[in-house]
Every structure is written in C-alpha cells, then in structure tokens.
Amino acid sequence: MKNIFYILVLSISFNAIAQNNDALSSHYEAYYKQMKAQGDVQGIINALTHLNVLKPSEARKDTLAYIYLNDGKFTQALNTIGIEQKTNDSDIALEVKAVALKTIGNLKAALPFYVALHDKYQNAQVAYEIAEINLNLINLTEAKKYVDLGLKTVNDNQGKTFYETQQPYKVPLKAALYYVEALIKFNENKETNKAAAVLILDKALAIEPQFNMALIAKNALSQPVESNETKN
C-alpha cells in the first residue's frame, strides 16, 4: 500500500514538473519573439539559453552559437556547441566553429571546418579562407590548391574586407586571391621568386588599383637588395 502511495506522489510530482516546464517554455518562447522584435541581442541570448535548458535542441544551440559569433563572443559560441567535428554538424555549426576558431587564432583546428564547408559548396570565399590559413601554416601546396579552386569559382559580386588601415575596405575577391597567390609564390623561394610574385600582384592591382595590402607587398618586393660590400 505504501509503495502505491509513493508511486502516486511521484507521478503527481513529475506531472507538476512537466506542466511547469511547459509553462516556462511557453514564456521564454514568447520572450524570445519579443526580444527578436526589439533587436535585443542579450535578451535573445538569455531566452535561447533558458529554452536550451528546458528543452534541449541542437538546432537551437546552433542558433545561439551563431548569435554569439555575430556579437563577437567567440569563446561563448564555441562553448555552446563545442569544437569537435561531427558528421551531423549543420552548416551553421560548421561556420561558427570555423570562423570562431580562426578568429581566436587556432588555425589548425579551424581548417577542417572550412574544408568541410568547401567540400559541400565549392565557395570561392571559403577557398580564400582555406588558402590563407594554409599560407600561415606554411602548407604552400595546399594553399595554392585552394587559390586555384577559388579562382575557378569566384564571381564579380564577391569581395574580401581588409582591416589593416584605420578604415576597413573591401576589394574584389578575385584580387584578394591573386594577392594570396603572390605571397605563396614568394614563400616558395624568397631568393628567386620576387619578380614572379610582383607579376601576380600586378594582376590583383589591375582589378583593384587601390588595394593597399597588394601595394605594400609590391613595394616591399620591389626594393633593391642592399649590397653588403663596403664602399671605398
């Protein structure tokens, strides 16, 4: 008889908890919609966090991570969805992991996520990111491979933003790809490939004459080699 009583009490308790969770979920779903309408990013984050606790959802976690990413909170984005590569990663999850890991400087960890995105969509902008990462990792053959893939699929509407000046500026992505190709060529042999690298930079500058990074690189590579001979 006591066992039946305990089971009945537990059943009532679980039903009450379930009803309470449903009420809270409805509240935070309404709160989420209102925060979206108001453009309140922190409110959206709070709502999604509560909803993920009440009713865990991979899609909702991906959305929360993406919002963190767009808000410049890269560590929080990665803490939300992790940094492991999963076979069922959504496109949003791949993008969040790729961009966040690259931004915090973990290039080796970021690379597989960019490659997974490129394998799915053969996007020239993703190819640029892969080429740039491989250049920084001194994987020159892979860097050149993705420059070539990017040049095959790039279109005139795609651009790349650079931030080395006080005012960020955008250049056509094709010009940016040529810029990376020039750096690859130079790094293949810094003694003999300066002229060849300058010729590639000229391709970038023919597309965008005010491409500051290409101008800086061309100026540096065009400087005459200083003689070590002592003048009499």
NORURQUI-V655208 format. One record per helix or strand of 3 or more residues. SS is the DSSP state (alpha for helix, beta for strand). FROM is the first residue (numbers start at 1). TO is the last residue. If there is no record, write none. Layout:
ss-><SS;SS>
from-><FROM;FROM>
to-><TO;TO>
This chain:
ss-><alpha;alpha;alpha;alpha;alpha;alpha;alpha;alpha;beta;beta;alpha;alpha;alpha>
from-><2;41;58;74;91;107;124;140;159;169;173;194;212>
to-><38;54;70;81;103;121;136;153;162;172;188;207;222>
